[in-house]
Amino acid sequence: MKFSALFVFCILLVSCNGINKVLKSKDPQYKLKMAEQYYAKKKYNYAQQLYEDLMPNFRGSPEFEDIYYKYAYCAYYQKDYLNAENLFKTFLEIYPNSSRAEEVDYMRAYSFYKQSPKPELDQTNTIKTIGMMQTFINTHPGSARNKEATEIIDISRHKLESKDASAAKLYFDLGQFRAAAVTYTSVLNGYPESGRAEDYKLMIIKSYFRYAELSVEEKKAERFEKVIEECNDFKDRFPQSELAKEVQNYLNQSQNNLKIYSNESVKKTT
């Protein structure tokens, strides 16, 4: 075990000495040759150091485009997606008419996608991913990458939907039924083609029903009317739904409650 650790340490030491030796060289062409070798061997950390060191020597030269292109990919392959996005962006600013422009434009958007976190976390980069991928599709209508770009937009939208639906469920679980109803309505309106649309609509009904049940007597009638309205809307939207029986149950209960509390209201005013 100790021998293995020592062996690895020696390899790392030799590698570090090797890159340091190359960095100290005064020959730009030699450095470029070594950078290309490191890049080909996927030693992106070493290649990155050399490309960065070489930029002042090759700026404005025919080689600079390839150097900057690979320099950006070094950041990407090391999972430094924030830096990679900035480098891809700068490449496009320097070489807007490059034969690589479409690829780099896509990789810039893809770098945002790689920074997209789990649904429960802040989704700023997910939102940026959708915008960037849609811009890519609009800018490159004939691109072979558009199929993947569309798939990534769908994945990103699903992630946003999951986050919003989780927020609505949390309101419901906490007993904040009006907030749950409003949030589920927002989710349904935001993702009308969702495969969970019927479930969201049912949760709107459940939330308004519980809100009505817990309301003060004077407010119950109008709030059960809201439940009835949502139930009828469900039946119009999803006439063949498997949830129809459950919705009908809420409709029947709400109609019965409406009669009770409407009569109570009439009695109090007479």
HUBELTA-V711994 format. One line per field, one symbol per residue. ss: DSSP state (H for helix, E for strand, - for the rest). phi: phi as a letter, one per 30 degrees, with the letter a starting at -180 (. if undefined). A space follows every 10 residues. Layout:
BEGIN
ss: ???
phi: ???
END
This chain:
BEGIN
ss: -HHHHHHHHH HHHHHHHHHH HHHH---HHH HHHHHHHHHH ---HHHHHHH HHHHHHHH-- ---HHHHHHH HHHHHHH--- HHHHHHHHHH HHHH------ HHHHHHHHHH HHHH------ ---HHHHHHH HHHHHHHHH- -----HHHHH HHHHHHHHHH HHHHHHHHHH HHH---HHHH HHHHHHHHHH ------HHHH HHHHHHHHHH HHH---HHHH HHHHHHHHHH HHHHHHH--- ---HHHHHHH HHHHHHHHHH HHHHHHHHH-
phi: .ddddddddd dddddddddd dddddccddd ddeddddddd dicdddeedd ddddeddcei cdddeddded dddedddcic ddddeddddd edddbdcddc ededdddddd ddedcddded cecedddded dddddedddb dcdddddddd dddddddddd dddddddddd edddicdddd dddddddddd bdcddceddd dddddedddd ddecddedcd eddddddeed dddedddbdc ddcedddddd dddddddddd ddddddddcc
END
